């Protein structure tokens, strides 16, 4: 049990979860003088942005690319404040190469705006009014987000921060607040372009978890625009673990503490709000109650409502509504991931760092018709010399894996099917595949403790985006939510924004 001896001059903070959002919140609060302890049940920090090693290969568990490393980007801002170095990385260009069914030539999402403009005009003739609308919305939304608004607001201070972030240039977004990408396609007269709709479905599903018809337009404008200069997507040297290692460095540099293999079992609520957490040390089996003035939960909102222990305290009407809203959320997706360590000869020449394949298939595993693929680069630290890594993931129904009769058989079926499809692009044979491994929602549930192994946060529909999203401020006093359930969530940049928002709110309240 960690020592509980502390001074009385600083507020005690418990951070639940050592993913990127939790580490960012913990490091920033420690830098601001709070007494911070981060607890995580895994072996290594990083959550879904961590890594594991096999036979000399280093595999990124889930997240494989980063936004926000450029000057002014969210990670760059946070690392500067923590006085730690920005990790070395290379730009992803193209950010992604997308292969539609039956097509051999990809749609390349180039980092250079003019190059990307020429590509999309060639690939989707007549669609430029749609892309120009998205570009205008992105520029306005990006400037708005750079002024650190609080969305959704929950009290007068939040509203004040939101008003401060508004400018005349923000008003262009107002008429589009309740529109989806599907609405924008109809607005621009390109709703009958099936290739364009298929491409948008593929790209947006990676970020919003839902198709173009359902994705909130303002969210999509940011998700689709962030890969172009002067922003961009980055491939970290070494592995995604470098990002969490830097944040741990920042946490400990400012006096915070990280406890791995320590799982928070429940959060105790008193009349004054969140007051303590029950900690389970997985190494020793010890269980104790850790007092806190502030609790920051870097967990899915579905986990959060299950962790709250009310005791003799009666839920308020707002707390009941919050819990019921979580219970009524549409089912979140899980992920099936194949990790391959291969010989370099398996890789096509000039292979892009990220690819996306859509297969026109039918049958019992038709949900597995889309694969998002990330590959290592020579010398990036992810594989031995002359080797490479391939990580391929697809969204999957968590219930399918929870209720299957033969889990091993289903996992093998998915693995074989994914490798067969990858073999249409990569040269995969028993001789070129050195290592193969797969992860399912059950795997993610076991190692990350995420409810049912869900990934990617809350789908960014109109009903859960922006002013209608889940706030970092919960209905329980002194209890805060960060991570991919909040707005802005999704990806390491999004969860870092949510952590920064919560830290600013905590400071203002204290």
Number of C-alpha atoms within 10 A of each C-alpha: 13 10 6 8 6 10 9 7 9 12 16 19 24 26 28 29 32 32 26 31 33 33 33 31 32 35 32 26 26 23 21 13 16 21 24 29 25 27 25 27 24 22 13 19 28 28 30 23 23 25 20 12 11 13 10 14 20 23 25 24 21 22 17 25 22 21 21 21 24 18 13 13 16 21 25 19 16 23 20 14 13 22 14 15 13 18 17 13 17 11 21 22 21 22 23 24 22 21 21 20 15 9 12 9 10 15 22 20 22 23 23 15 15 11 14 17 16 12 16 19 13 12 15 17 12 14 19 15 15 17 19 12 13 20 16 15 24 23 17 20 20 16 15 18 17 13 14 17 19 30 25 21 21 15 9 9 14 20 16 13 17 19 12 14 17 15 12 7 13 16 12 13 16 11 8 16 16 15 19 22 27 19 19 21 21 12 13 15 14 20 16 10 14 11 13 18 19 16 18 18 20 24 22 22 18 18 21 25 24 21 24 26 18 21 28 28 28 25 25 23 22 18 17 18 21 20 24 21 15 12 18 23 24 22 25 23 18 19 23 26 23 19 22 23 18 18 30 23 17 26 26 17 16 21 16 24 20 20 19 19 18 25 21 24 17 19 24 21 23 16 12 10 18 24 21 20 25 17 22 21 20 14 9 10 8 11 16 13 17 21 17 20 18 23 25 27 27 32 26 22 25 20 16 19 17 13 17 16 17 16 9 9 12 12 14 11 9 12 15 12 13 17 17 12 11 16 13 8 12 9 13 21 23 26 23 27 26 22 25 23 28 27 21 20 14 20 20 11 8 6 14 19 22 23 21 23 22 20 16 11 13 10 7 7 13 11 13 22 18 24 24 21 23 23 22 29 18 15 14 16 17 24 25 19 12 11 23 27 28 22 24 25 22 21 25 21 17 22 13 13 20 13 9 11 10 9 15 9 11 15 16 13 12 18 19 13 15 21 18 14 17 17 13 9 14 18 17 20 13 8 10 18 18 16 16 16 13 17 17 24 26 22 16 23 16 15 15 22 21 21 22 21 22 26 25 25 24 29 28 31 24 20 15 18 26 22 16 15 22 27 24 29 25 15 20 19 17 20 22 24 27 37 31 26 28 29 29 29 28 26 23 24 20 24 28 27 28 31 32 22 23 23 23 17 18 17 11 10 9 6
